[in-house]
């Protein structure tokens, strides 16, 4: 993603990610589902439950199969893809997630103001 011009902030787990998201709100979150303790599903639910973060796009990646991807989408992920998916597909999913009207409007106001 850095090669595509995105700024990337990596963290060690779901709880650390949630704290970082609250302190330095990103434009997008990409999370692995299979993290010990505070999982990616927990992170998605926490983001969706927080009024200030509820519109933040979250893309989930997992190797646990379609059932878990469906759970991630049901929890509020913009999309959930297989961990073995090609990088091109990940980029397409991220582009689609950040193209949502609410986020596109927000990004436009950041660059024009």
C-alpha positions in Angstrom: 0.0 0.0 0.0 2.9 2.3 0.6 4.1 1.7 -2.9 0.6 2.9 -4.1 1.1 6.2 -2.3 -0.8 5.4 0.9 0.5 6.3 4.3 0.4 3.1 6.4 0.4 2.7 10.2 0.9 -0.8 11.4 0.0 -1.9 14.9 0.3 -5.2 16.8 -3.3 -6.0 17.6 -6.9 -5.1 17.6 -6.9 -3.2 20.9 -3.8 -1.2 19.9 -5.5 -0.5 16.6 -8.7 0.8 18.2 -6.7 3.1 20.5 -4.6 4.4 17.5 -7.8 4.9 15.4 -9.3 7.1 18.2 -6.2 9.2 18.6 -5.2 9.5 14.9 -8.3 8.8 12.9 -7.3 7.3 9.5 -9.2 7.5 6.3 -9.4 3.7 6.2 -8.7 0.6 8.4 -7.5 -2.7 7.0 -7.6 -5.4 9.6 -6.8 -9.0 9.9 -9.7 -11.0 11.5 -7.5 -13.6 13.2 -5.8 -11.6 15.9 -5.6 -13.0 19.5 -7.6 -11.3 22.2 -9.3 -8.3 20.6 -9.9 -9.7 17.1 -10.6 -8.0 13.8 -14.3 -8.7 14.3 -14.1 -7.0 17.8 -12.3 -4.1 16.1 -15.1 -3.7 13.5 -17.8 -3.8 16.2 -15.9 -1.3 18.3 -15.5 1.1 15.4 -19.1 0.8 14.4 -20.3 1.3 18.0 -18.3 4.6 18.3 -20.3 7.5 17.1 -17.2 9.5 16.0 -15.9 6.5 14.0 -19.1 4.9 12.7 -18.6 6.0 9.1 -14.9 4.9 9.0 -14.4 2.3 6.2 -13.0 -1.0 7.5 -11.7 -3.7 5.1 -11.2 -7.1 6.7 -8.8 -9.8 5.5 -8.9 -13.4 6.7 -7.9 -16.9 5.7 -10.8 -18.3 7.8 -13.2 -18.7 4.8 -16.4 -17.2 3.5 -18.4 -17.7 6.7 -16.0 -15.4 8.6 -15.9 -12.9 5.7 -19.7 -12.8 5.9 -19.5 -12.2 9.7 -17.1 -9.3 9.1 -19.5 -7.8 6.5 -22.4 -8.3 8.9 -20.4 -6.5 11.7 -20.0 -3.5 9.4 -16.9 -4.1 7.3 -17.0 -2.3 3.9 -15.7 -5.6 2.5 -13.9 -8.8 3.6 -11.5 -10.6 1.4 -9.4 -13.8 1.5 -5.9 -13.3 2.8 -4.6 -15.1 -0.3 -6.3 -12.6 -2.6 -4.0 -10.9 -5.1 -2.8 -7.4 -4.1 -4.7 -6.0 -7.1 -8.0 -7.2 -5.5 -7.0 -5.6 -2.2 -6.4 -2.3 -3.9 -9.7 -2.5 -5.7 -11.5 -3.2 -2.4 -9.7 -0.3 -0.6 -10.5 2.1 -3.5 -14.2 1.1 -3.3 -14.2 1.5 0.4 -12.8 5.0 0.4 -15.0 6.0 -2.5 -18.1 5.9 -0.4 -20.0 9.2 -0.7 -19.6 10.3 2.9 -15.8 9.6 2.9 -15.3 11.1 -0.6 -17.0 14.3 0.6 -14.9 14.4 3.7 -11.7 13.9 1.8 -12.7 16.6 -0.7 -13.3 19.1 2.1 -9.8 18.3 3.6 -8.1 19.0 0.3 -10.1 22.1 -0.6 -10.1 23.8 2.8 
